[in-house]
């Protein structure tokens, strides 16, 4: 643009500046309103004026401002019948109050209603017009250029975003703004919006209620679509936060606004088609849902379970548009159903809407009856000519639809709330004091009243009403009409467990199904498994891993497996801890029975040998080598066989002490006798030498004393062991994972190995003495048999040690019993069987002469 082209604009600006300066120097200053005046669409005078802001048009023609010249006025389009209904609800309430003798007697309420066209900028202009008015006020030089607000309260807007902008502007002046449908939780912030109130619950409660609804049906994997404004974004933010706390994941969350390009809608459709979730949460305004619904129908996007916010879920116009049954079975929250007596009849009397703004009324009338007034030419689309006397009888459109009565009731309650506050401020009784400074905002927060229908009206400190919602279900009927069926209730004032109530048997789901749809990323993990998150995916996506042995999970979707107590083990399904099987060497099992039989057999053999020796006790072979020691040895061998039985059976405190002590003492007694017999053989040979007096020092008395002394030492060791740290029954959980090994703990291993060590020492001495006496010149040299028996004894117990240490559980007990029996059998067989052989089968050798070596020698 050239300089000459810019001149007119610059000159005009300079002219305006000079004009302002001239006014400032005038004798009578004037307060000048900036901008063009905003004329109300519907108005009526009264003692007190209430403002109304409604989107009689839902959109406007786009314009490109160059900022080089004054912008043109907004050209509104798309007439919105719903907002006309809302305006009529306000008119109805004002008419009732003006006709009442109980509320504001003698005071008339007027109104000024403006069309905001759904534009935030237009809403702010209208709000300023309602506060300031359109008059040019002349003032004296000394008077301030101020005046009281033109309206005492503003009713509206319908949406949250315009309300936020308006409340920000009028908040510092504390002019009450009462919305009937702005639900954004952000509007409860009194630091930002100090004068905002509403008769519909905050989205804080609605968002949480939607989460509880999703959780109730077990849906943990859902998609979400929200309106890209404060209503949708902030409502979905609360929903997402609460959902995460309850373990619900969003597969996707996309935003949309009705003015978005087609590519944005197609992208949303592609996301939904590619998703695996079957439930979609729609936090949308009814305008945006209507746009999306059309595109979803073209793409046949059916079969999804919709969860809806109150903005569209009970909107009959949306239901009528759903000809492809995209939303069949939808479930969501709605404002509780209500009825206002006389409101329907008032609304259908459309002539009451006629006002000084004939353009709006003309446009409304032509759209309502699909006609044209005679000054306008009729066309093919509008064949009829309007007369202005048309009747709504038989007309069916969104204006005659009364399904939004709960919203109209909110408007009705809002007007009455302002009226009750004014009634209190003006100290009304039979008459009202009209010369009172009005400040209705603070009084509204404190009011409490009931409408003529019995509805309670009150506000909390944030200007919000009590949060109650009906849960409705879209149920298609045979005639193609969708019925909104109430299937439950949500009351935020109740305790958490009682807030949500549902009637499941009356629900209909997507595709007209009676079965609750399933929408999960991963199926529930059954008991016996635990959840393991899938890497890089939300927490709702996981794998079910079976619990390890010894661990269980007895709940569905368990995060961890619990280890069973030490005495318990997991069952095959890993969902219950069962008591471990107690394992010990018992008489009933084969190994225990065989060892018991061997013990008893050894006892019987020893008894049989003792009986043979007793019968032939006067024969030389029995009397040789101290028969007393022989009988004592047989008794000790019997005890050795019997003591092995104490190792069989369930260990107890007494059996644990008895088995080791009896084993230690009886074996020492046995080895002492063998050692005594060995020394007798050795000393007997030395006593035959000339001049030897060995026989005097190792006679029967000394032999008894020797056996007693050796045995007493072992007894002392056992007593010390039992006193310091005795053996005790012990449950071994480490040997087998799924079994408890009942065994006898040694108490102190020093005592046990001291007992075994002492037995080993005596056995070694016995073996040495027997080895030295093996070649003595005697027909029946007993030392050779003792040597062989000691060789077996030592071999058995030397191999016992590693076998005992390495054997698990009851097998270590079996190894010990086997060692006892093997060594006992070795002593019995090697020492006594040769003698029994001579006694029973070779009696001719059982003579003193043969024993002394004077007869034929027996083969060695």
ABEGO torsion letter per residue (X at the ends): XBAAAAAAAAAAAAAAAAAAAAAAABABBBBBBBEBBBBBABBBBBABBBBBBBBABABBBBBBBAGABBBBBBBBBGBBAAAAAAAAAAAAAAAAAAABAABGBGBBBBBBBBBAGGBAAAAAAAAAAAAAEABBBBBBAABBBBBBBABABBBOBABAAAAAAAAAAAAAAGBBBBBAABABAAAABAAABAABBBABBBAAAAAAAAAAAAAAAGBABBBBBBBBBAAAAAAAAAAAAAAAAAGBBBABBBBBBAABBAAAAAAAAAAAAABABABBBBBBBAAAAAAAAAAAAAAGBBGBBBBBBAAAAABAAAAAABAAGAABGBBBBBBBBBBBBGAAAAAABAAAABBABAAAAAAAAAAAAGBBBAABBBBAABABBBAGABBABGBBBAAABAAAAAAAAAAAAAAAAAAAAAAAAAGBBABBBAABBBBAAAAAAABBBBBAAGBBBBBBAAGBBBBBBBBBBBBBBAAGBBBBBBABBBBAABBAAAABBBBAAABBBBGGBABBBBBBABBBBBBGBBBBBBBGBBAABBBBBBBBBGBBBABBGBABBBBBBAABBBBAAGABBBBBBBBBBBAABAAAAAAAAAAAAAAAAAAAAAAAAAAAAABAAAABGGAAAAAAAAAAAAAAAAAAAAABEBBBAAAAAAAAAAAAAAAAAAAAAAAAAAAAAAAAAAAABBGBAAAAABBAAAAAAAAAAAAAAAAAAAAAAAAABBBBBBBBAAABAABBBBBBBAGBAAAAAAAAAAAAAAAAAAAAAAAAAAABBBABBAAAAAAAAAAAAAAAAAAAAAAAAABBEAAAAAAAAAAAAAAAAAAAAAAAAAAAAAAAABAAABBAAAAAGABBBBBX
